[in-house]
């Protein structure tokens, strides 16, 4: 999966959070943003480890 794919996923998640915020569902918006931030950081961390692992195995 490419970085562009993940950026599109995060944009979609933030669009959902924006929808919740503008429809006066603030609790859902806050939980959605917190979950998105957590997922984004975990996936970014794994992506960083696995791409570095692939680069190091070439040598």
C-alpha positions in Angstrom: 0.0 0.0 0.0 1.2 3.4 -0.8 1.4 6.6 1.2 -1.2 8.2 -1.0 -3.7 5.4 -0.1 -3.2 6.1 3.6 -3.5 9.8 3.2 -6.8 9.3 1.4 -8.0 7.0 4.3 -7.1 9.7 6.8 -8.9 12.4 4.8 -12.0 10.2 4.7 -11.9 9.6 8.5 -11.6 13.3 9.2 -14.5 14.0 6.8 -16.6 11.7 9.0 -15.4 13.5 12.1 -16.3 16.9 10.5 -19.8 15.6 9.7 -20.3 14.5 13.3 -19.1 18.0 14.5 -21.4 19.9 12.2 -24.4 17.7 13.0 -24.1 18.6 16.7 -22.9 15.1 17.7 -19.8 16.3 19.5 -19.2 13.2 21.6 -19.1 11.0 18.5 -16.8 13.5 16.8 -14.4 13.5 19.7 -14.3 9.7 19.9 -13.9 9.5 16.1 -11.0 12.0 16.0 -9.3 10.2 18.9 -9.7 6.8 17.2 -8.5 8.2 13.9 -5.4 9.8 15.5 -4.6 6.5 17.4 -5.0 4.4 14.2 -3.0 6.9 12.2 -0.1 6.8 14.6 0.0 3.0 15.0 -0.2 2.4 11.2 2.4 5.0 10.6 4.7 3.3 13.1 4.2 -0.1 11.6 4.7 1.3 8.1 8.0 2.9 9.2 9.3 -0.3 10.7 8.4 -2.6 7.8 9.7 -0.2 5.1 13.0 0.1 7.0 13.1 -3.7 7.4 12.7 -4.2 3.7 15.4 -1.7 2.9 17.8 -3.2 5.3 17.3 -6.7 4.0 18.6 -5.7 0.5 22.2 -5.5 1.7 
